Amino acid sequence: MRMSKYGNALTILLVILIVAVIIGVGFLIYNYIIKPKINSDNAMEAIAEFDRNIEENNEEQVEGTPVTDDNNISGIGNQNDNVKKKTYYKGFVMLGYITIPKTNVKQPILDTVTPDSLNTAVAVLYPSNPQLNQPGNVVIIGHNYRNGQFFSDNDKLSVGDKILIKDNSGQELTYTIYQKFQTSEQDTSFYTRDTKGAIEITLSTCTDDSKERIIILARVEEN
């Protein structure tokens, strides 16, 4: 009788262990395979819509139709004064999108930094009314999910690597990384650096242990 009870207990423990393993494997598959694929598909759809809206706005301008922004909720400056149709990604205004060939990243750039927006894509942290692809520095922040999403693979980037930014005028510029370093989360000294008229971006994300931030500085090279 004791052996039978012992055997039943082992069977129950084995079943619990198998269920736990199945749940764990399912969680890993969802977070590292299924979820990134869903997010990537959604991002690509938003980017395609963004490009279509640029074409439509440009066509209206060519045809002489006044193009005004009757719903300027993003607080964007002169670059967007003539943009009639905005692109929204999960409720947030897209300023443009970023492409990082080395890490296979292509993500919308959102105009608002909130917990929800950073769970959705990457976003501009500085300045407060950003204009992409303009002289000065724009800080773009993104999560490191350690699974290839957003800026998870920024630690693999090196000086000399390229980053592409397309803005809502349709202009796409190529930036070259010229510096990479780690610093504390509180360090903002590089936000307001003097670019001497150069067009620059800063990419910011946390390290894998979340103790510091990986900072990448890149600029558009003069021809």
SEFI-121568 format. One record per residue (C-alpha): residue in three letters; x, y, z. Coordinates in steps of 0.1 Angstrom, whole numbers, plus 5000, padded with zeros to 4 digits. Layout:
REM SEFI-121568
ALAXYZ ...
REM end
This chain:
REM SEFI-121568
MET500050005000 ARG502850245009 MET504550164976 SER501350234957 LYS500950574975 TYR504650654968 GLY504150564932 ASN501050784929 ALA502951074945 LEU505751034920 THR503251024891 ILE501651344903 LEU505051514906 LEU506051394872 VAL502851534857 ILE503251864874 LEU506851884861 ILE505851804826 VAL503052064827 ALA505552324840 VAL508052244813 ILE505352274786 ILE504252604800 GLY507852724802 VAL508552624766 GLY505352774754 PHE506253104772 LEU509653114756 ILE508253034721 TYR505653304724 ASN508153574737 TYR511053494715 ILE509353374683 ILE505653444680 LYS505453794697 PRO508453934678 LYS506953814645 ILE503553974654 ASN505154304663 SER507354294632 ASP504354244610 ASN502354524626 ALA505354754624 MET505754684587 GLU502154754580 ALA502455094598 ILE505555174578 ALA503855084545 GLU500955314555 PHE503455584564 ASP505055574530 ARG501555574513 ASN500555884532 ILE503756064522 GLU503055984485 GLU499456114489 ASN500556434506 ASN503256494480 GLU500756434452 GLU498356684466 GLN501156944468 VAL502256884432 GLU498656914421 GLY498357244438 THR495857134465 PRO496457324498 VAL497857074523 THR497257174559 ASP497256984591 ASP493957024608 ASN494756774636 ASN498256874647 ILE498156694680 SER501856594681 GLY503356944685 ILE505756894656 GLY507457194641 ASN507957334607 GLN508857014590 ASN505256894594 ASP503457224587 ASN502357104553 VAL501456754562 LYS497756684561 LYS497556314568 LYS499356164598 THR500155804603 TYR499155654637 TYR500655334650 LYS498655184679 GLY497355534687 PHE500655714686 VAL501855954659 MET504655834637 LEU507456084630 GLY509155844607 TYR510955514609 ILE514355384616 THR516255104597 ILE519354944611 PRO520654694585 LYS523254524607 THR520654414633 ASN517754384609 VAL515754644627 LYS512954844610 GLN510755024635 PRO508355324636 ILE509655624655 LEU506855764677 ASP506556124689 THR505656044725 VAL507655874753 THR505355684777 PRO505355334791 ASP502755234764 SER504555394735 LEU507855224745 ASN506054894746 THR504854964711 ALA507955094692 VAL510955334696 ALA510255694704 VAL511956044705 LEU512956144740 TYR514656474731 PRO513956744720 SER510356814730 ASN509156904695 PRO511456694674 GLN512156734637 LEU513856434622 ASN516756464597 GLN517356824607 PRO520556994621 GLY521056914658 ASN520656604679 VAL517556384683 VAL517556124710 ILE515655804702 ILE515055564730 GLY513955194728 HIS513654894750 ASN516154614752 TYR513954304754 ARG516954074749 ASN515053904721 GLY515954104690 GLN513054344693 PHE513554724692 PHE517054814704 SER517754474719 ASP520754414696 ASN522254764699 ASP525254614718 LYS526254444685 LEU526554784667 SER529954934661 VAL531555254650 GLY531155284612 ASP527755094611 LYS524955264593 ILE521455374605 LEU518755504582 ILE516055754592 LYS513055834570 ASP510956144580 ASN507456244571 SER508556464542 GLY509756144525 GLN513456224530 GLU515655934541 LEU519156004554 THR521955764563 TYR523755814596 THR527155674605 ILE527955564640 TYR530955754653 GLN530855674691 LYS529455414714 PHE529655404752 GLN527855304784 THR526655544810 SER524155574839 GLU520455614834 GLN520655964849 ASP523256094825 THR521756334800 SER524856544792 PHE525056424756 TYR521456534748 THR522356894742 ARG525756844727 ASP526757104701 THR526656924667 LYS528057234649 GLY525257224624 ALA525556854617 ILE522556624616 GLU522856374644 ILE520956114663 THR521455934696 LEU520155584703 SER519655494739 THR518755154755 CYS519554964786 THR522254704790 ASP521254344794 ASP521554374832 SER519654704832 LYS522254864853 GLU523455114826 ARG522555254792 ILE524155184759 ILE524455514740 ILE525155534703 LEU526055854685 ALA525655884648 ARG525756164622 VAL525056224586 GLU528356244568 GLU528956554546 ASN529456484509 
REM end
